[in-house]
Amino acid sequence: MMPFSDEDLQAPVSSIIENKIAPMLARDGGAIKLLDIKNAKVYVQLQGACVGCSASGSTLKYIVEKELKAAIHPDLGIVNVPQGMENKLEEL
């Protein structure tokens, strides 16, 4: 059980994505956008050069997931939302 509400998670998750993860991805022409947080699941979308890149799965797991879990909570879920699925989060 997560000790934080989704609202509590918003600020720290945004901060880590903007200040730590986005600059790492930007070096390779990639970008990331925080779409939503629901039930301790962080919905992000990899953008820019990350779209269609074969390493985007590894990026999500070893950069995005690792940073957020280490900084906030190990049980946090991270979901990459494919282009066009932004309004269908409950289906992911």
N, C-alpha and C positions, 0 to 999 in steps of 0.2 A: 504493500500500500504506500502510495506516494505521500510524503509529509507536506507537500505543497499543493495549493490549488493551481489550476491552469492560469489564473490571473497572477498569482505569485511568481510563476515561471516566466511570464512575458518579459519583464525587464532584464533578468539575468541572461535569458536565452538570446534576446535581441542584442544585448551588449557583446556576448561572446561571438555571435555570428558576424556582427558589424566590425568589431575590433580585432578579432583573431582569425576567424575562418575566411571571411570575404577577402582580406588582403592576401592570404595564401593562394586562394583560387585565382585571384586577379593576376598573379604573376604568370599564370598559364593561359590568360585570356578568358577564364571562367568567372562565373558570378553565382551568387546564391541569394535567394529571397525567402524570408520567413513568411509563410502564408497564414498559419494558425497553430494554436496549441489546444488540443482536446483530449481529455482523459490521460494527461501526462504523455501524450504523443505529440511530438514536434513535427509539424508538416512543413517541409521546405521544398523549394524547387531549385534544382541546379540549372543555371542558365549560361548564356554565352557559349564559350568553347566546350563547356561540360556537356551540352546537349549532343547526344550521339557519340560522345567519346567513350571508347571501350573501357577506360579507367574510371569512369564516373561512379561505378559501383564501389570500387576500392576507395575512391575519394570520400564517398558518403560514409563508408564503414570506418576507415582508418583516420580520417580527418574530422569530419562533422560529428559523427557518433562519438568518437574517442574524446574529443574536446568537450562536448556537452556533458557526457557521462562523468568525465573526470571532474569537471568544474561544478556540476550541479547535483546529479544523482545517478548512480549506476543503473537504475531501473528505467530510466527515461527511454522512451521509444522514439526513433527517428524514421520518418517516412518521406521518401523523395516522391514528389507529386509530378507525374509526367505532364508535359505541355498539353493543355486542353482538358485536364482533369481538375482544374482549380475549384470548380463548383460541385465536384462529386467526391469530396473527401471521405464521406461515410462509406464509399464503395471500395476504398483502398485498404 
